Amino acid sequence: MQHQQLTPFPQGFMWGASTSAYQVEGAWNEEGKGPSVIDHAVFNAELSDFKVTSDHYHHLQEDIALFAELGLKTYRFSISWARLFPEGTGEINPLGVAFYQRLIDLLGQYHIEPLVTLYHFDLPWALQQQGGWSNPETIAAFEEYARTAFRLYGDRVKYWLTINEQNMMILKGEVIGTLPADTPDPQRALYQQNHHMMLAQARAMIACHQMLPTAKIGPAPNISCIYPATSRPEDVLAANNFSAIRNWLYLDLACFGRYNATAWSFLKEKGYLPQITDDEMALLRQGKPDFIAFNYYASATVGADSAKDKPESGAANRAVDQQMAGIDRSVYVGVDNPYLQKNQFNWYIDPLGFRITAREIYERYRLPLIVTENGLGAFDELASGNKIYDDYRIEYLRCHLEQLQQAISDGVEVMGYCPWSAIDLVSTHQGIGKRYGFIYVNRDEKDLKDLARFKKKSFFWYQQVIRSNGEDL
Ligand code: BGP
């Protein structure tokens, strides 16, 4: 049903925008920062690396002033664990501490609410060398780091996110995860890592509630609704399986402190079961989120394995596989969705799927939701006079916001919306050329140019959206 009588966006809605440390800060080895797994990752040689990115570290004042001009009520950023603890644990880096103090103070001056991700893909390299998330000691290191962040910034930061897209780190472990290349039985190892991350998250949530009784904390997975390829029951079952493995495994553990039954049976069947103890399960039940943050870019469509023999459409299937690597084809086969358009990078565009996803999450967990990523990656062009006419991005965001308001009208409790990204930054796999920001950063893949900031057309559009509390979309 399409609501004609729309419920307005709530008063105090957290209109925001997002970034992450390794994609925006630069200063990768400055002022005491230790290396992270990202600094050791091997990416396409012709694309940007993560050394300078948007050089936000050296443009802090300017960038936050621009965010204030944009009208942001909230700004989601991540702390670089290795900037605070160059070795991942132990000695703290005072200059790293001071950087985030400055950032949070500046946000305070402009009345922008910080929404802080503790860990966004960039595990300190020192910890990775000791086994990373395969090593249970990383759980204690994360808790120490989280407690430190709460102690340092908890007087001004009320909203915390634990781990960004843990599900993608597991599903695409070889690409963005922390699995050493030569690990035997990689899938089993990944699900053991997953269990360790869940424990780390639970400990951080418990610590947050102990130390900062008025603060709120939640997980930030990438969740998307899964469509069956057809109404054939086998396809519906495949979609149901995939949703359990991709989505609910993570949120059921975070919210209910138990393994999703379907996902558990998949792990068992495949021989991927993690080692767990009763005490650990008790800890998982104890750590409770206050809200659910989720990132949404696209829906996915799958069929049963008997479709395995069907020829796959190359580009279409790549789009499907963006978010599906790592799962055995006997459980699902990614298929094209002929009803949806794709962006320049072959990602589906599905605003209605956004509404469906929000409803599914809310019905399942009954916790307030906040959208922590949603956006369109595109090759923006710098026109004369340093103008960027990104009407396609406005269109993408407008359609998604319309559906978010439909979801709110359905009764879903939504606290805020933080599209990706506040400012151009380096895409995790596709360089700076794949831009998402409201603010253009003047650089190319290899040529850093002057790193000047230019407001895109979408900047002025979003400014008006915020000003009108979502009435003028
Ligand atoms: C999410 C990540 C972000 C960001 C975004 C866009 O998975 O949390 O860090 O990278 O996806 O993806 P990409 O950069 O690959 O276009």
Residues whose N, C-alpha, C, O or C-beta is under 5 A from the ligand:
A	BS01	BGP	S20 E165 G377 S427 T428 H429
